[in-house]
Amino acid sequence: MREYIFYFLALVSVISALMVVFSRNPIHSVLYLVVCFFSIAGHYLLLNAQFLAVVHVIIYAGAIMVLFLFVIMLLNLNKESEPHKPIIIKFASVISASLLVLVLIAAMVNINPAADSHPTLHTIGMVRELGDTLFKEYLLPFEISSVLFLTAMVGVVLISKKES
Amino acid sequence: MIAYSILDRDWSFLTDKLILVGILFAVALGIAAYSTLAERKIAAFMQDRIGPDRAGFFGILQPIADGVKSILKEEIIPGRAHKFLFILAPCIFMTVALMTYAIIPWGKDLIINGRKFSLQLADLNVGILYSFAIVSLGVYGIMIGGWASNNKFSLLGAVRASTQMISYELAMGLSLIPIVMMSSSLSLRDITEAQSYWHGMHWNIMLQPLSFIIFFTCALAECNRTPFDLAETESELIGGYHTEYSSMKLALFLFGEYVNIFVSAAVISILFLGGYNFPYMNEMGLSPNWVSILSMGALFAKIFFIIFVFMWIRWTIPRFRYDQLMKLGWQIFIPLCIVNILITGLLITLKIYH
């Protein structure tokens, strides 16, 4: 049963991810991306990472994609107003995407998925374990990354102030 | 989580849950339907009128009459609207509104024929976060509906509604952190149980009054209720994001709002008013099943009171201006929440709260 759910979710995420790229209407792309994020949250649930799944939905589907929708709706992008790209940019994008695929393949070629399943650690994705690990083992990196976020926020406010 | 645990359990577990889903669905829609009548009656009372009283005694059949009217009305889809998304939007809105019911603990466990029957669909480890995920998805129904109508007033209404919802989500989440810190769990059942001390009167509202006020105001804003109903200011935007909608699709939007109010009232009662706890619930010497039925009654009494307060506010307070709304959310509530978190942290460290 779990396998069937996995295959279903995998199918949904792959198809919706492809539709993000292939659909002509930017609004459709955004909505397919939302579907894709949901199926990925489903994968997290299958891996028993509840916290990650819920936070993924809150942040990506709930906040970031809504902002995407905002921008696209207000700009009213459509096929007619789409800028025509020169051929050299198309070539450059194909080459860089292929390089990215190469990097991903190189990174994944040595993964042994069977080695990662720890049946004893079924509470590993729970909030309590996660909090314990974050605030005991990885306290310093955690705090430093929060400072990084704060800096980014201040930077955004500064940039938007300058333009007005 | 749900997907995981259902797969590992037996069929009786599944049938229990399916029965509970059916009951909850009926109760939720019934209460939402009668909220519309209650709203009109309360409005009438506050404005010294009688209100609807033609359909049945005291207007008791009015929601049914309204429902039949909505179904029988002509359905109009604007010519240049995006048809699929136009139909999808009210469906998303209603589905999302109903989804939070899954994690609300409606009462203590019932024991029927020696088998435990939980009055909660899923006791999620991340309960509160789940409800936040659902709240943040509610924006999609509104945004898609407003955009697919292909009408600038609808789009403006949708943008207003969703900006407001996103802005107030932050303050809402921050106002809950003190509660989570005090009960040291995200599960709604654990939070309810943490309020059962002091003979069932250890309610969070007494320990965290500021959080309660902020959360309550944010709930009003999330439901797009007065004084925060900027999304449908008829003098500026005709009707807001559902201007182009008619018949049952419009009814789904309006009805979903009442479902949202019911859910918010339930969440507020659980987080701040002790959930299903009532005074002296364990000292009365009743059998566990009676206690659990009474506890359900206590929760519903609290929910109805909160719904009444929502309506009371709607017919008393005029609407905010848009800049006031944003200022309240970003510049007043968020700093207050952060100060509240720091104070609570201090009190917990000093072992005054625990």
Boltz contact constraints between the chains, C-beta under 6 A:
constraints:
  - contact:
      token1: [A, 1]
      token2: [B, 7]
      max_distance: 6.0
  - contact:
      token1: [A, 45]
      token2: [B, 1]
      max_distance: 6.0
  - contact:
      token1: [A, 45]
      token2: [B, 3]
      max_distance: 6.0
  - contact:
      token1: [A, 50]
      token2: [B, 1]
      max_distance: 6.0
  - contact:
      token1: [A, 50]
      token2: [B, 125]
      max_distance: 6.0
  - contact:
      token1: [A, 50]
      token2: [B, 126]
      max_distance: 6.0
  - contact:
      token1: [A, 51]
      token2: [B, 126]
      max_distance: 6.0
  - contact:
      token1: [A, 54]
      token2: [B, 126]
      max_distance: 6.0
  - contact:
      token1: [A, 54]
      token2: [B, 129]
      max_distance: 6.0
  - contact:
      token1: [A, 54]
      token2: [B, 130]
      max_distance: 6.0
  - contact:
      token1: [A, 54]
      token2: [B, 133]
      max_distance: 6.0
  - contact:
      token1: [A, 57]
      token2: [B, 133]
      max_distance: 6.0
  - contact:
      token1: [A, 58]
      token2: [B, 132]
      max_distance: 6.0
  - contact:
      token1: [A, 58]
      token2: [B, 133]
      max_distance: 6.0
  - contact:
      token1: [A, 58]
      token2: [B, 136]
      max_distance: 6.0
  - contact:
      token1: [A, 62]
      token2: [B, 136]
      max_distance: 6.0
  - contact:
      token1: [A, 66]
      token2: [B, 139]
      max_distance: 6.0
  - contact:
      token1: [A, 69]
      token2: [B, 143]
      max_distance: 6.0
  - contact:
      token1: [A, 73]
      token2: [B, 147]
      max_distance: 6.0
  - contact:
      token1: [A, 126]
      token2: [B, 125]
      max_distance: 6.0
  - contact:
      token1: [A, 127]
      token2: [B, 126]
      max_distance: 6.0
  - contact:
      token1: [A, 127]
      token2: [B, 186]
      max_distance: 6.0
